[in-house]
Amino acid sequence: MMFGRCFLMAVLCVPTVAQTTTFRGSPADAKTVDGAMKIANKVFPCPDAKWSLVEQPFWRHHTVLKLTSCQWPFFRPTVAVDEQGYAFLLSDHILIVSAKTPLAQFNAATQAESTFVDAGNVSDYLKFFVTSRLNWSDSLVFGGDSLARKVRELWGESDARRLADQTNDIKATLPTMGNIPVKDDENGHAFKAAVFEWRPNGTPPAMQRHDITIHPDGRIELNSEWIWRTNPESPWTEYSYPRHGFAITLPQARAPEENDENDIAAYDLYWNGSRDEDTQISARLIVNTRTDCASWLIKYRKELKLNPPVTLGDYSMTLDKPIKTHEVTIKGNPAFEGEFSLNVWSRAYFRQQCLNGTLFAFYALWPRSQTKPAIVDGMFDSFRLISSGIKK
C-alpha cells in the first residue's frame, strides 16, 4: 500500500465527491479543448479550475489536460479525454479507489493508440509520462542523477535553518524538469531511465527514485523507492508566523513552509515519515484570513443542530455519514472539533476556531487501529495568537 494516496494532510482538502477516476462525457464536448476541460471538471471538480493542454504527439485520439490552478492547494492532476468523451485520471497521490490504477490507465490508453517508441522519440515520451503521470503537484522537481547529487550534497548541511535557506536557493534555480538520460536495456528490447522526484518542502527531507522501463509499444513498468535524509534529533521548537498571527510548537527540525492560495494558506505541521496509510501520522493547519468570525459561529452552530455533513473551512467534505462534531471552548474561545474514520486505514481529527477575523482549521491523520496520538494534542494545544501582519 503506497503512501501516494495520502500525501501528508493534503488529502483532507479534497472532498469525497471528487473521488472518481472516470467520467463519460459527450463526444461533442470531446471535439474541442474547451469541451474537454468541461469533462475534466467532472473528473476532478475543483472550484475555479484552470486547465492547460499537454502538448504531445503520442496520443492522437486523446486530449490530455493538466490542472494548473484551483481553490484546492497541492493537487495538480492530469486528465485524459478520448474522442468519445470518456475521461480518466492519470495522476496518483489522490485518495481514490479505482478498478484501474493510474499506471494501468496510462498503459491501456497508450496501447489503444498503437504508440510506437524508438530511440528518436523516447526522451519526449519519458517527459510526457513524467508530466502526466508522476507530476501531481506544482511543488515537485524531477531530474536525473545530477539532481540526486545536488540534493544529497544539500542534505549534508547539519544546521536546520541553513538547510532550509539552501533548499530555497537550489529550488529557485532548478528547472521543474531537468535532463533525464535514457538508455537501452541489456537485451535491447526496451529503454530504461532513473527519474528522481524531489519535493523541496518535504518533511522530513526525502527523494523518490522511479526506475522506469519503456517498451517499444509505449507500455511502462515502474518501480519506485524512497531515499531519505536522516534528520538530526531535535527538541520541540516554537515557530512564529506573524503574517498570519500565530505561533505553534512542533517536534521537527525545521519550520513548515506555507503554501498560499489567495486568502488561504496551508501549513504542513508534522509527518512521521511513513509512506503507508496504516502507519502514517501527519498534521496540517489551513488558515483563511477573510472570515467573519461572528457569522461563522452562527452558521456553524446552526449546522450542528441540523446535523449535516460538516463543512471544513472552505473545503466541503461529504462523507457517507455526518462527522460527529462538538462545540468546545479552547483558551476562552468557542471552537468545533470532530473525529472520524477517513477510510479503512486511517482516522482523522479536525478542529476549527475563528479568531480575529481568521479561521484556523487543524487536521490530523493516524492509523485507524490507534487512538489519537499524544503528539497531535501537543502540537495543536501549543497554538497561540501573536501580533498579525495582515491588514483586515
WOKA-V985554 format. One line per field, one symbol per residue. phi: phi as a letter, one per 30 degrees, with the letter a starting at -180 (. if undefined). psi: psi as a letter, one per 20 degrees, with the letter a starting at -180 (. if undefined). Layout:
phi = ???
psi = ???
//
This chain:
phi = .ddedadhceedccdedddbcbaccceddddbdddddddedddbddehdbcbdddacccdcbccbcdcaadddidbdcbcbddcjdbbdcdcibdbcbdbdedddddddddddhdbcbddbdddddddddddcddcbdccbcacdddddddddddddcddddedddddddddcdddbddbdbbdddcicabbbccccbcecdbdeabcccccccdedjdccbbbbccccddddbddbdccbdecibbacbcbdbddccccbhdcbccddaadjdccddbdbbbbbcccdbbddddeddddddddddhdedcciccdbccdbdddcbdbcbhibdbbbabaddadcbcbbbbbbcbhibccccbbbadddcdeddddddddddebdbdccccd
psi = oqihimocjhhiioqhiimqiqpoaqhghiiqgghhhgghhhgnmpqkqpqqpopqjhnijqppppphqahprfpmrpppprijjpqqphqakpnppqhprhghgghgghhhilqppahhjhghgghgggghghniqjjqpqabhhggggghggiiphpgghggghghghhhiqqhoapoqprqrhjjjrqqqoppppohkqorpqqppooppoqhjiqppppqqqpqpopqqqrppppqnhhjkrqqpqlriqqqqqopndjpqppohqpjipjphjipprqqpppojmpohghggggghghhhhlrpqpncjopoorhqqpoqqprpoljqqrpqqprpgaihqqqqqpppppljppooqqqprphirrpqhhghgghiipqqrpqjpo.
//
